[in-house]
Amino acid sequence: MKFQPKAPKGAITIEVISGSTARFDGKVLSIPCKDKNQTNRRKFVIVMRKIVTTAKQHKLSSVAINYAEIRSLAPKDMPDYEVGRVAGTAFAMADYEHNTYKTKPKEGWSNVEVIAILKTPEAGQEGFADGLIIAGEINATRELSNTPGGDMTPKLLAAAAKKAVKGTNSKVKVLGLKEMTKLGMGAVVGVGKGAQDEPQFIVMEYWGAGKPRGGQFSATGDKSKKPVVLVGKGVTFDTGGLNIKTNHMYEMHMDMSGGAAVIHSVALAAKLKLKVNVVGLIPAVENAAGPQSMRPGDILKSLSGKTIEILDTDAEGRVILADAITYAKRYNPAVVADAATLTGAALTCFGEHANAFMTNRDEMIMDFFNLAEESGDYMWPMPLWKEYDYMVKGRFGDVPNIPATGNTRYAGVIGGGKFLEVFAKELNCPWIHIDMAPKMTAALDEYLAKGAAGSPVRFFLALMEKYAD
């Protein structure tokens, strides 16, 4: 997709009208919008996506719309740069489809190749340009997540990370099985040992604000240079291990969606040249069922030194994240945020419209909530009260990967967060855990193609901008 200030020959004019039925007379495509005069930020995003989705349905490759039309639908207090950025992101996200494995039809795909935004102020033009970059990384995240598990092994995910930041001033380091074993990353190694493809630990670094002097990450160092550390679950396929899944295994190539989001969030920071330091950590494994797979009752020694009692091999995501959170300590981060398709309980709780989140800083709950609302990656807080500490009391190891006592079906979302909190307690900074299972795939009413939704890249961007100079 391309944005330009002038309409190409043959471009169809877009207008937004009150009502519920689209109209097309061959020259003008009228997009219906209920309560046109009562739009808010959420509705604005949906209407922008609807414009592109409706144009695609009519097989229109180039359209034109006046900026004033877009401006009238945005919240009144939204500046022109943000109007362009939000609208541009929405346009390009709505245009994406996962067609990689389909035979291209003779008439080609129904994509909107050009959107002419007429009479756009300079700030709006800058916003549209950045929106296109943002959507490009979100759509690349979706493409990674949509890739079948047979074509997305841990090593291939590591290669995708390198490709994502090629040509930028970011660096990627990949730890293999030997390096992880030497470091003592028994959690990642233990989960990944059952697969034919060895686990990988992907480390991405972008130093947009400059490294601390001597590269040292001291607690007393320049706080503005402490990095934002993003951690993403990278389970390239999840069979459930020996506790094999009985439902929805066909979607488990998307169990690395958190890792994909981290990869392209680091790339996004580099491409937008944000003045912030960002580190991405992605433990990449396949959770396979085989002769070498971890067993229920196994006890793994994590990088932190704490032992993890494996009571259910299908609760593997939190196990590999434990090592990643501990690894983050070496950077003395400003904040650590992890994203994982962690629990089906989150989907049961919120449906397909909001991720769950938990944090070790109650005073920051509203900060994170507002960032989510403004970014469009909507989230709702869940508690980490001491009343739930029973969930992480092990019988034969330090911490069980599911509760060893009580009903394991209760408070499943919180149980995942409480497990990770055990390791996050060693961090000397704010930490937020995002259970993104609800937003692994797009909801029907979001005007996005079926498959991965690209969450929470927009939230990660908002977080990185919050900590930028």
C-alpha angles and dihedrals in degrees: 000000000000131000120210137169098234129057115246120229111284095017114154117234117238123211130173117224136182112257141060105267128078119225130198123182097176094267106043127041111203114205114204120228124180113222092009091179094050103058124146133184094281094047091046091059092048094050091049090052091045090057092060095039091053092046089052091051088057090046093240114163097185130032138169130214133174115246088226088064091054092043091053091058096049125086109277094238094052110110120231094253091056093044089056094044095049094043093045092050091048093048095052095042090054091051095058122102130168099240098145094114097039128094108249111245119236091250091050129234121317098247129147101235100180133028114185111206104199125213095000118172117237094256090051091051090053089050093052091050092052091043089058091052092048094049090046091061093042090052091046087053089052091049092053092048093047093052112110116254092244089062097041112060122160091265091049090050089053089051089050090054091054091047092049093061099034110135094021130098091256126113131211126203122184124202115206130202095281094050093047092048091050091050092049098247092155094156096061092038092048094053094043100045095088095063129085089229114068121238121256133202111213119204118189123185130190116177102193093152095040129259120280114263111290089003090276119147101207124170089237095047129111104305092205089064097049105113131242103237117209119193122194132188108239107189099152091194129001120202089167089250116243088339085065121202118253098190137046097356087144088072095050095099081079093060087100092061093112090054091048090051092052093048094054095039089060089047090049093052089053095046093048088045092228114190094234135097114242132185122190121200120189121176102202121198142142113232098216134173109234146116093286096043120125112261133221104268095033117131119216125196110224129211088259090061092247117125121233120212110214108217096156123024090204090068090071102124095072090048095059091041089058091067092044093052090050091048089054090066092076090068095054087224130208089222137351121214123181128191125195141160084233113153139021084211089073090057090048089051102045107017113214101318108074140030121224120238138188131186140188091226113068090186089063098051093098092044091056092041092053092047088053093049094048094045095048094238093113119207138173126209126247126192130255095194122166088244086077095053090103087073092070100043109114128210100207101004134042096259132008120223089228126021112288091201133040128022109324091206092065121095094352094169092051091046091060091048093047090053092053091043088065089066096034089060087077090062118095094211144057115297129193126190117202118198097201099177091114092057098040087107133027120264119238095248097049097085092236129126120264115274133038118016099204095237133193100013093105091052091048089051091052090049093050091049090050090059096039121111 
